[in-house]
Amino acid sequence: MAGIFQAGFQEYDSRLVYVHIKELQRFKYRGRDQVSGVDLRLQHPDLAPQVGASIRAALPGREYQVLEWQNLNENLFKSIRLQKNIITVILSLVITVATFNVLSALWTMVVRRTNDVAILMSMGATGPQVARIFQVTGMAIGLSGAAAGVLFGLVLCWLVSLYGYTLDPEVYFIEELPVEFSLAQIGWILGMTLAICFVATLPPSLRAAKLRPVEGLRYE
């Protein structure tokens, strides 16, 4: 034995052994020059199904079995997809709650600032101008919250990548939580958050734009 390695993947760490092929053939096949399987490493792993189909077409019959890496790790990928779906649902609920918070805050602001809006409109401000004020305010709230959330998430991911976060390999198949910084996903989440915040600003903004100066100045 030359040494022990850890791949960080429970299935490999529990039963994978690297050995010289001649030694294995001598032990398993009594020295005969044969193997029980061949692994192919592709430059583009996503093309494994197409390559597997080509190999099956070139090797007809049931003597050979062709398995892609997606099939070999099917349970792992199902678990990962399930976890990602759960995270997506939780994130959607958080964004929905934040959207209603922005909407309620702006609606309360419109009610409290009715007199101010009436004064602005009596001085010549138009409905679209008043609506734009509340839209800019709502977008500022959404942008500050989204920026703070992204910054907190990046710092948290950086700390996890720096110090690590151990997992139970018998449950999660891996020993440590992997961290990957994806600018595309960060941009998508940030863009969707701002878009939802913009939609949340529309009802209170339209309410303020339709306000008549007489209603706001009635009790002044």
Secondary structure by P-SEA (a helix, b strand, c coil): ccccccccccccccbbbbccaaaaaaacccccccccbbbbbbccccaaaaaaaaaaaacccccbbbbcccccaaaaaaaaaaaaaaaaaaaaaaaaaaaaaaaaaaaaaaaaaaaaaaaaaaacccaaaaaaaaaaaaaaaaaaaaaaaaaaaaaaaaaaaacccccccccccccbbbbbbbaaaaaaaaaaaaaaaaaaacaaaaaaaacccccccccc
